[in-house]
Amino acid sequence: QVQLVESGGGLVQAGGSLNLSCATSGSISSIDTMAWYRQAPGKQRELVANIISLGATNYAASVRGRFTISRDNAKNTVFLQMNSLKPEDTAVYYCNVKIWRGTWYNYWGQGTQVTVSS
């Protein structure tokens, strides 16, 4: 069984910062891509950023230059440092992890609310 536990969400004023983390535990042979998605009310879930096992990263245009994704492979944890937050960043943020367990599986965290006030 695999568990993803997210933390770090909250309420912040525009221009502020938050750091999200997602710790993965359980029966894990190997982790490939780790990613953050977000879903705002009435909108589809969208990719915010991802990072592969060797460290290459990819960002949505809307967050590039403001958000930084990183990972600690020893702790199976992915982070999202969010700076210069805007009200439009308000959403539930989900981590997603691709794990090898005989074949590749995608797992989702429970989601953490990020609210940016203007």
N, C-alpha and C positions, 0 to 999 in steps of 0.2 A: 504494500500500500504506500502511496506517496501523498505527502501533505505539503501544501504551500501556505505559508503564513505571512500575510502582509502587515505592514505597520508604517506609521509616519504621516498619514493623512490628517486633515484638520482644516481649520478656518484661518485664513491669512488675508491681510490687506493687499491690494494691488501693489506690485513692486516688491513684495516680500518673497521669501524662499521657503521651501519645504524639501525634505529628503525622504523619499519612500524606500522601503526595503522589503524584500520578499525572500524568506528563507525556505529552502526545500529540504525535506527530510523523508526518510523511508527507504524502500528498496530501490536503489539507484545504481545502475551500472555506469552510465555515462550521460552527461548533459550536453546537448548541442546548443541550439539557439535559446537565449533567454530574452524576453521582450516585455514591454509595457504597452497596454492598450488603455483606451478610455472611452467612456460612453456618457454623453450628456443627455439630459432629458429630451425625449422626442427625436433623438438622433441615433444613427447606427454606431456600433462600436468601431473605433478606428485605431490603427497602429500609431503609437507615439514614438517608440524607438525600439531597436533590437540590437543585440550583440551576440556574435558567434563565439564559439569556444576559444578561438585564437585571438579574439579581442576586437575584430573589425566591427564598426558600428554603423547604424543607419538611423536617420531621424526624419520625422515628418517635417515638411517645410515650415509649418506653423510654430514649431518649437526649436528649430535649429538655431544654435547660438545662445539659447536660454537654458536648455535642459542638457544634462549629461548622464548617460547610462554607463554603468560599470558593473563588474562582477568580481566576486571572490570565489574562485573555483574550489579552494580548500574547504570553504564553508557552504558551497552550493547556494550562494546568495547573490541576488541581483539588486542593484540600487538605481534610483532615479533622483538625481539632484535637480531640483527645479528652481530656477532663479528668475527674477523679473516677471513674476506671475501676473497674469491678466485675468479679468473676469471671465473671458471666454475659455480659460483653462479649467473652469469649474466643471467637474465630472466625477464619476466613479472610475477609479483607476484600478486596472486588473493586471496582475503579472501572468505571464504565460511561459511555460517551460517545455522544451522538447526533450524527452528522456528516453534513453535506450533501456528497454526491458525485454530483450529478445526480439523486439521490433520497436519502431519509434512511436511514442505516444505523446500527445499534447495534454498538458495539465494546466488548469486555471486556478488562480487564487480566488478568495472570496470577495475581493474588491475592497477598496478603501476610498472614502469620500474626500475629495479636495474641493473646498469652496473658497473662491477668491472674491472678496468684496471690493467694490469700487470706492 
